[in-house]
Structures are given as C-alpha cells and as structure tokens.
Amino acid sequence: MLPTSTDVLVVGAGPTGLATALTLARRGVEVTVLDRLAGPPTTSRAAVVHAYTLEVLDRIDAATPLIAQAVRTPRFTVRDRDRVLLSVPFHELPSRFPYALLVSQAVTEAVLTQKLAELGVQARRPCQLTGLTHAGAGMLAQVDGEAVRARFVVGADGLHSTVRQLAGIGFTGGTDEESFVLADVRVRSVLPRDEAALFLARSGPLIWAPLPDGVVRLVAAVKTAPAEPDAAYLQALLDERGPARRPDRLTEVLWGSRFRVHHRIADTFRTGPVLLAGDAGHVHSPAGGQGMNLGICDAVALGTALADVFDGGPETLLDDYTARQRPMAEDVMGFAAGLTRLAGVSPARRPARDVLLRLLGAVPPARRRIALRLSGLSHRERTPG
C-alpha cells in the first residue's frame, strides 16, 4: 500500500532518485520513492564515478562501500589509435579521491538502495505516476489509481520524465539525435587495466573503460546502433577505432545495448512544489562520463535544500538549487559536446587537433584544468558544504 501522504515524493529509483531520497532520509525527512520498473536493472549502463561525485556521495555515507567494489583509475587518456594525444593525471587531483572510479551503475544503485534500507526506506515498484495537481501548499499525485499527497515532488525519472511533462516544464535543445552502442566485454588487450581511454576516430569516439573482474566497458557513437550488438559488430568497432599495432581481441560479450540522446535541458528545474534532477532536467553525450555524475550532484544538492526547508529554512533555497545546478548542467553539456566534436574533425584538421591536445598535455596548468573539469572538481565551489 502506498502512503496517503509524504513529505517528499521522489519519482524514479535510479542513482539520482536514490541519492535524493538518501539525502532526505538521513536528515529525518519522510520520503517515498516510486519507480515504474518491477525491479532495478542489472546491466551496468553508466560506469564511471568521478572524484567530485565521490566527495558528494561521501556526504551521505555512500562513497566507501562503492569504492570497495570498483576499479580506481589514476589517469584518463585521449588517443588516436596507438598515439596518446593527452594524458589526464587524476592522481594529482586536490581531493581525498584522486582517481576516477569505474563500476557498474547496478552496483552504484545497489549501494544507495542498501543505505536507504538501513534507514527504513524502500522503493515502491512497479508504480506508475499518472497525474499531478496542486493541492494547497503541495501536490496531489495519482499513482496507479491511488492518491498521494506530497509537500514536494521530485522528478528523477529520466529523459522521458512523466513529472516534467505533467508539470508542463519545457525541455529544449537541438533536434539532432546521437546514436550510441554500449557493451560489457572481455578482451585480450595491451591497454592498461587501470586507465580509461577515449579514442578519437573520424567515424566517432570510442570509450574503453576497465571494470571489476576483467570486464571492459565499450561505448561508441555510431550512425545506427543495433539493438543487441554482437561480437562481430563490436570487434569491427575495436578494429576501426582502437589500438592498431596490437589490436584488441574480443573473447566474450557479456551484455550489449544501444541508446540515443538529444542535447536538451529543462527550461527550469523548479515550478512551485515540483523539482527536477538528473536526466529529467538535462541529457547530453556520454563523452567524459558526466551524465550520472551530474545527476548524483543534483540529487544531493536538491535533497540538502529540501531538508533545509523542512528544518525551517526559506523556500528560496529551492530557487537557489535551480539557479546553481542549471548553469552547471549547461556547462557539462557544452563540455561533453566538445569532446564528441574532437572525434569528428575532418582528416585535414586532425593534425592540428592532435598537436593542440599534445601541447595541452605538456603544459601542467592546462593539464590540471582538464583534470579538474573531467573530475567535476571545477564545480566544487558551486555547491555549498
């Protein structure tokens, strides 16, 4: 049975929704989490957690158990086949977490779910939100024919957010759609197993990222991604974009899928008692592994602002949330789009691109700025606490 009322109704039990709920529950706010799926997905999907996100997760006691189940990568490289164009040293980051963490999204969700369970909160599944209307100072949500009154509603329900649509919030951006293939595989490779790599190819970027247990995550922008990429398709991608002198040899496909993204952002992250976080508010290229990270940062910032309101703070704190996080999303979207464009430069411009990247990598201040940007630490000053 659903509760008839709750302080905060969080729609969506992915990393963003779970982190929002955990932030609230730790502050004693009554929170109800809904998800339309019968169970959490078991595939890995997003696979990198950056240093700043680990600092944010540490505030809600979720960093340590996640680190215990992940691969730490002290560097990130940008490559053109066998040439390293740029090496980004995460081990020099000014953080308690001087690395990127490579781990399945399913594990990230499991850690957050367990932390919530310790506080007596479980996601209600499967539950479908069908209506939202204003009711006094809050909202009345229709969920599978039942009415739930909430002081605030958080839309953490992804790209096709029902909350965003029911609240009438615009979702603007380009009409161009990018197609991506992603897969978890096992490969024989000479590439380091403590390093994530972005291969720049004329046909599009390829992300190569080691996960625990010898698994490698591949993500590639392609013209038309197959629904279930097979070994032959993925091997062809590696042959076309990966190492050339000693090419990777794929030995097993554990899982594969596809996804499409637009570059879009919500017109606002707040309208009255309705707030957005994560992909419900912004979607962009996966280059740089920024999507889930930004969603988790949204979540903890929003959960903190809501908890402060329940502790007697002014509701303008919620306006501060959207004023802070929306420009951050715009910045991340531009950065991810720029990484994607680097791969697609014409053959005539490629030598100049390669020289520029090598020069940037040879200048310590420039290299540091890139590391801060990729790790999310360049946004540290935007989020209080």
C-alpha positions in Angstrom: 0.0 0.0 0.0 1.2 3.5 -0.8 1.1 6.1 1.9 -1.7 8.7 1.6 0.8 11.5 2.3 4.5 12.1 2.4 6.9 15.0 2.8 8.6 14.3 -0.5 7.6 12.1 -3.3 10.6 11.0 -5.4 9.7 9.6 -8.8 12.4 7.4 -10.2 14.7 5.0 -8.4 17.9 5.3 -10.4 21.0 6.8 -8.9 19.5 10.3 -8.9 16.3 9.4 -7.2 18.0 7.1 -4.7 20.6 9.7 -3.8 17.9 12.4 -3.4 15.9 10.1 -1.1 19.0 9.1 0.9 20.0 12.7 1.5 16.5 13.4 2.8 16.1 10.3 4.9 19.4 11.0 6.6 18.0 14.4 7.6 14.8 12.8 9.0 12.5 13.9 6.2 9.7 11.5 5.3 10.4 10.4 1.7 8.6 8.0 -0.6 10.3 6.6 -3.7 8.4 5.3 -6.7 9.7 3.5 -9.9 7.7 2.2 -12.9 10.0 -0.8 -13.3 9.3 -4.0 -11.3 12.9 -4.3 -10.3 16.2 -2.5 -10.6 18.1 -3.1 -13.9 21.1 -5.4 -13.6 23.1 -4.1 -16.5 25.9 -1.7 -16.0 25.0 1.3 -18.1 26.9 4.3 -16.6 30.3 3.1 -15.5 32.3 6.0 -14.1 32.1 7.9 -10.8 34.3 11.0 -10.8 36.2 12.5 -7.8 33.8 15.3 -7.1 30.8 12.9 -7.2 32.7 10.7 -4.7 33.0 13.8 -2.4 29.3 14.4 -2.8 28.5 10.7 -2.1 30.8 10.8 1.0 28.4 13.4 2.5 25.7 10.8 2.5 28.0 7.9 3.6 27.8 6.1 0.3 31.4 6.6 -1.1 33.3 4.0 1.0 31.1 0.9 0.1 31.1 1.9 -3.5 34.9 2.3 -3.7 35.3 -1.2 -2.2 33.6 -2.7 -5.3 35.3 -0.7 -8.0 38.4 -0.2 -10.1 40.3 3.0 -9.3 41.8 4.7 -12.4 44.5 7.4 -11.7 44.5 8.6 -15.3 42.4 9.2 -18.3 43.9 9.2 -21.8 42.8 10.6 -25.2 44.1 8.6 -28.1 44.2 8.3 -31.8 44.7 4.6 -32.4 48.2 3.9 -30.9 49.1 7.5 -30.2 48.4 9.0 -26.8 47.4 12.6 -27.5 46.6 13.6 -24.0 47.1 12.0 -20.6 45.0 13.5 -17.7 46.5 12.8 -14.3 43.7 12.2 -11.8 46.3 11.2 -9.2 47.2 14.8 -8.8 43.7 16.0 -8.1 43.2 18.1 -4.9 40.7 15.6 -3.4 40.5 12.7 -1.0 39.6 10.7 -4.0 42.4 11.3 -6.6 41.0 8.9 -9.2 38.0 8.1 -11.3 36.1 5.1 -10.1 35.0 2.5 -12.7 32.0 0.5 -11.5 28.7 -0.8 -12.9 25.7 1.5 -12.4 23.9 -1.5 -11.0 26.4 -1.6 -8.1 26.0 2.2 -7.5 22.3 1.7 -7.3 22.7 -1.3 -5.0 24.9 0.7 -2.6 22.4 3.5 -2.5 19.5 1.1 -2.1 21.2 -0.6 0.8 21.9 2.7 2.6 18.3 3.7 2.2 17.1 0.3 3.5 19.2 0.9 6.7 17.0 3.9 7.2 13.8 2.0 6.6 13.1 3.3 3.1 12.5 1.1 0.1 11.5 2.0 -3.4 7.9 1.1 -4.3 7.8 -1.0 -7.5 6.2 -1.1 -10.0 4.3 2.2 -9.6 3.2 4.5 -12.4 2.6 8.2 -11.9 -0.4 9.3 -14.0 -1.4 12.7 -12.6 -0.1 15.7 -10.7 -2.4 18.5 -9.4 -1.8 21.4 -7.0 -3.3 20.8 -3.6 -2.9 23.5 -1.0 0.8 24.1 -0.4 1.8 20.9 -2.1 0.8 18.4 -4.8 -1.6 15.5 -5.2 -0.1 12.7 -7.2 -2.2 9.9 -8.9 -0.2 6.7 -8.7 -1.9 3.6 -10.2 -5.3 4.9 -9.2 -4.3 5.9 -5.7 -3.9 9.5 -4.4 -0.7 10.5 -2.6 -0.4 14.0 -1.1 3.2 15.4 -1.0 4.6 18.7 0.1 7.2 18.4 -2.7 7.6 16.1 -5.8 11.0 15.4 -7.3 11.2 14.2 -10.9 14.2 11.9 -11.1 12.5 9.8 -13.8 14.9 10.3 -16.7 14.8 11.5 -20.3 11.1 10.9 -20.8 10.2 12.3 -17.4 6.5 12.0 -16.6 6.9 14.5 -13.8 8.4 17.1 -16.2 5.6 16.6 -18.7 2.8 16.7 -16.1 4.3 19.9 -14.6 4.4 21.5 -18.1 8.1 22.2 -18.0 9.7 22.7 -21.4 12.6 20.5 -22.5 14.5 22.5 -25.1 17.5 21.7 -27.3 18.6 20.5 -30.7 16.6 18.1 -32.8 19.7 16.1 -33.8 19.8 12.7 -32.2 23.0 10.8 -31.4 23.1 7.0 -31.5 25.4 5.0 -29.2 26.2 1.4 -28.7 27.4 0.2 -25.4 28.6 -3.2 -24.2 30.4 -5.0 -21.5 33.0 -7.4 -22.9 36.1 -9.4 -22.2 39.1 -8.6 -24.4 42.8 -9.5 -24.8 44.4 -6.1 -24.9 47.6 -4.3 -24.2 45.8 -1.3 -22.8 46.4 -0.6 -19.1 43.7 -2.0 -16.8 43.9 1.0 -14.5 43.2 3.6 -17.2 40.1 4.7 -19.1 40.6 5.9 -22.7 38.8 8.0 -25.2 39.7 7.0 -28.8 39.1 9.7 -31.3 38.1 8.4 -34.8 36.7 10.1 -37.8 33.6 7.8 -37.6 33.1 8.8 -33.9 34.5 8.4 -30.4 35.1 5.1 -28.6 35.3 4.9 -24.9 37.3 2.0 -23.4 36.9 1.6 -19.6 38.0 -1.3 -17.4 35.5 -2.6 -14.9 36.0 -5.0 -12.0 36.5 -8.8 -12.7 38.4 -8.2 -16.0 35.4 -6.7 -17.8 35.8 -3.8 -20.2 33.0 -1.3 -21.0 32.8 -0.1 -24.6 30.7 3.0 -25.6 30.8 4.2 -29.2 28.9 6.8 -31.2 27.6 5.2 -34.4 25.3 6.1 -37.2 22.7 3.5 -36.4 23.3 1.3 -33.4 22.0 -2.3 -33.4 19.6 -3.3 -30.6 21.9 -6.1 -29.5 25.4 -5.6 -30.7 27.1 -9.0 -31.3 30.8 -10.0 -31.1 31.4 -9.4 -34.8 30.0 -5.9 -34.6 32.0 -4.9 -31.5 35.2 -6.4 -32.9 34.8 -4.3 -36.0 34.4 -1.2 -33.8 37.6 -2.1 -32.0 39.4 -2.8 -35.3 38.3 0.5 -36.7 38.9 2.8 -33.7 41.0 1.0 -31.1 44.7 0.1 -31.0 46.2 -0.7 -34.4 49.6 -2.2 -34.0 48.5 -4.7 -31.3 44.7 -4.7 -31.7 42.3 -5.8 -29.0 40.8 -9.3 -29.5 37.3 -9.7 -28.1 36.7 -13.0 -26.3 33.2 -12.6 -24.8 30.2 -10.3 -24.9 28.6 -10.2 -21.5 25.9 -7.6 -22.4 25.2 -5.1 -25.1 22.6 -2.5 -25.9 22.0 0.9 -27.6 20.7 4.3 -26.6 20.0 7.6 -28.3 20.4 11.0 -26.8 19.5 14.6 -27.7 21.3 17.5 -26.1 18.4 19.0 -24.1 17.8 20.9 -20.9 14.7 21.7 -18.9 13.6 25.4 -19.0 13.7 25.3 -15.2 14.4 22.8 -12.5 11.6 24.1 -10.3 8.0 25.1 -10.7 6.4 25.5 -7.3 6.5 22.3 -5.3 7.8 20.3 -8.4 11.6 19.9 -8.9 13.7 18.1 -11.4 17.1 16.3 -11.1 19.3 14.2 -13.3 18.2 13.2 -16.8 14.8 14.6 -16.2 16.4 18.0 -16.3 19.3 17.5 -18.7 20.6 15.0 -21.3 23.8 15.0 -23.4 26.6 13.0 -24.9 28.2 10.4 -22.7 31.7 11.6 -23.7 33.6 12.2 -20.5 31.2 10.1 -18.4 29.4 13.1 -16.9 25.7 12.2 -17.0 25.1 10.1 -13.9 27.7 12.1 -12.0 25.8 15.3 -12.6 22.6 13.6 -11.7 24.0 12.5 -8.3 25.3 16.0 -7.7 21.9 17.4 -8.5 20.4 14.8 -6.1 22.4 15.7 -3.0 22.2 19.4 -3.7 18.4 19.1 -4.0 18.0 16.8 -1.1 20.0 19.1 1.1 18.0 22.2 0.0 14.7 20.4 0.7 15.9 19.2 4.1 16.9 22.7 5.0 13.4 23.9 4.1 11.9 21.3 6.3 14.2 22.5 9.1 12.7 25.9 8.8 14.8 27.5 6.0 13.2 29.7 3.3 11.8 28.1 0.2 14.1 30.4 -1.8 16.7 27.7 -1.1 14.9 25.7 -3.8 15.3 28.6 -6.2 19.0 28.7 -5.3 19.1 25.0 -6.3 17.9 25.6 -9.8 20.0 28.8 -10.2 23.1 26.8 -9.3 22.5 23.4 -10.9 21.1 24.5 -14.3 24.2 26.5 -15.3 26.3 23.6 -14.2 24.3 21.3 -16.5 24.7 23.8 -19.4 28.5 23.8 -18.7 28.7 20.0 -18.7 26.6 19.7 -21.8 28.9 22.0 -23.7 32.0 20.1 -22.4 30.6 16.7 -23.5 29.6 18.0 -26.9 33.1 19.4 -27.3 34.7 16.0 -26.6 32.4 14.5 -29.2 33.3 17.1 -31.8 37.0 16.4 -31.2 36.5 12.9 -32.7 34.6 14.1 -35.7 37.1 16.6 -37.1 37.9 16.3 -40.8 41.1 14.5 -41.9 42.6 17.9 -42.9 42.1 19.3 -39.4 43.2 16.2 -37.5 46.9 17.0 -37.4 46.2 20.4 -35.9 43.8 18.8 -33.3 46.5 16.3 -32.3 49.2 19.0 -31.9 46.8 21.1 -29.8 46.0 18.1 -27.5 49.7 17.3 -27.1 50.5 20.9 -26.3 47.8 21.0 -23.6 49.1 17.8 -22.1 52.6 19.2 -21.9 51.6 22.3 -20.0 50.9 21.5 -16.3 48.4 24.3 -15.6 46.4 23.3 -18.7 46.6 19.6 -17.9 45.4 20.4 -14.3 42.4 22.4 -15.6 41.3 19.5 -17.8 41.6 17.1 -14.9 39.5 19.4 -12.7 36.9 19.7 -15.5 36.7 15.9 -16.1 36.6 15.1 -12.4 33.9 17.6 -11.7 36.0 19.4 -9.1 35.8 22.6 -11.2 32.2 22.7 -9.9 33.1 22.3 -6.3 32.6 26.0 -5.5 29.0 25.9 -6.9 27.7 23.5 -4.3 27.8 24.6 -0.6 29.1 22.2 2.1 
